[in-house]
Amino acid sequence: MISKGRHPKNSIAQALDGAREASMVVTEVHKGHRWGVVRCACGADFAVWSTPRNADTHAKQVDRFVAKHRACVTEQTGEFEEG
């Protein structure tokens, strides 16, 4: 059994761990096929599905969302990130 707060697909669970490390809020909200939401400090969010057609592709989409919004998190916290 999967522990609460952990996605059942390993590739997506790893992508969500990366989102948490990037100071984004990962909320588990089961509603239909939706597993939860990744929220950025700017207010943008990304729906995470519990049963995606291709788990690896969905994990890459989560990674792209995190990469796109990484600057928002650093703006909100006042930190400077090189790169």
C-alpha positions as a printed NumPy array, in Angstrom:
array([[  0.   ,   0.   ,   0.   ],
       [  1.201,   3.5  ,  -0.825],
       [  1.623,   5.865,   2.092],
       [ -0.499,   8.996,   2.233],
       [  1.112,  11.84 ,   0.337],
       [  2.997,   9.554,  -2.044],
       [  1.866,   9.018,  -5.637],
       [  1.441,   5.349,  -6.638],
       [  3.569,   5.741,  -9.806],
       [  7.276,   5.941,  -8.951],
       [  8.282,   8.34 , -11.739],
       [  5.563,  10.809, -10.748],
       [  6.395,  10.424,  -7.05 ],
       [ 10.008,  11.369,  -7.822],
       [  8.87 ,  14.408,  -9.832],
       [  6.665,  15.483,  -6.914],
       [  9.617,  15.108,  -4.542],
       [ 11.529,  17.471,  -6.842],
       [  8.649,  19.948,  -6.69 ],
       [  8.709,  19.83 ,  -2.887],
       [ 12.473,  20.419,  -2.903],
       [ 11.863,  23.475,  -5.117],
       [  9.606,  24.867,  -2.348],
       [  6.365,  24.262,  -4.228],
       [  3.249,  23.081,  -2.435],
       [  2.095,  19.576,  -3.335],
       [ -1.436,  18.912,  -2.126],
       [ -3.109,  15.522,  -2.325],
       [ -6.737,  16.069,  -3.35 ],
       [ -8.56 ,  13.039,  -4.708],
       [-11.305,  14.182,  -7.036],
       [-12.208,  11.875,  -9.885],
       [ -8.995,  10.831, -11.642],
       [ -7.048,  13.713, -10.131],
       [ -4.543,  12.732,  -7.458],
       [ -3.559,  16.226,  -6.425],
       [ -2.139,  19.633,  -7.325],
       [  1.287,  21.26 ,  -7.489],
       [  1.039,  24.969,  -6.606],
       [  3.563,  27.7  ,  -7.276],
       [  4.065,  30.852,  -5.212],
       [  2.735,  32.933,  -8.136],
       [ -0.643,  31.176,  -7.916],
       [ -0.227,  28.858, -10.907],
       [ -1.127,  25.238, -10.396],
       [ -0.702,  21.928, -12.188],
       [ -3.122,  19.014, -11.839],
       [ -1.52 ,  15.652, -11.116],
       [ -3.475,  12.638, -12.332],
       [ -3.638,   9.362, -10.438],
       [ -3.973,   7.227, -13.57 ],
       [ -2.151,   8.945, -16.427],
       [ -1.916,   7.175, -19.767],
       [  1.889,   7.379, -19.613],
       [  3.374,   7.952, -16.16 ],
       [  6.836,   8.902, -17.444],
       [  5.424,  11.597, -19.734],
       [  3.269,  12.983, -16.922],
       [  6.336,  13.084, -14.647],
       [  8.192,  15.082, -17.324],
       [  5.254,  17.512, -17.461],
       [  5.52 ,  18.016, -13.688],
       [  9.271,  18.6  , -14.071],
       [  8.656,  21.181, -16.821],
       [  6.123,  23.019, -14.64 ],
       [  8.624,  23.105, -11.769],
       [ 11.418,  24.342, -14.051],
       [  9.182,  27.037, -15.539],
       [  8.063,  28.325, -12.136],
       [ 11.343,  27.966, -10.237],
       [ 11.992,  31.711, -10.725],
       [  8.64 ,  32.565,  -9.114],
       [  9.614,  30.718,  -5.957],
       [ 12.992,  32.463,  -5.75 ],
       [ 11.285,  35.85 ,  -6.3  ],
       [  8.83 ,  35.207,  -3.465],
       [ 11.514,  34.072,  -1.03 ],
       [ 13.99 ,  36.779,  -2.016],
       [ 16.728,  34.291,  -2.834],
       [ 18.913,  34.56 ,  -5.903],
       [ 19.482,  31.476,  -7.97 ],
       [ 22.228,  31.31 , -10.585],
       [ 21.545,  29.505, -13.794]])
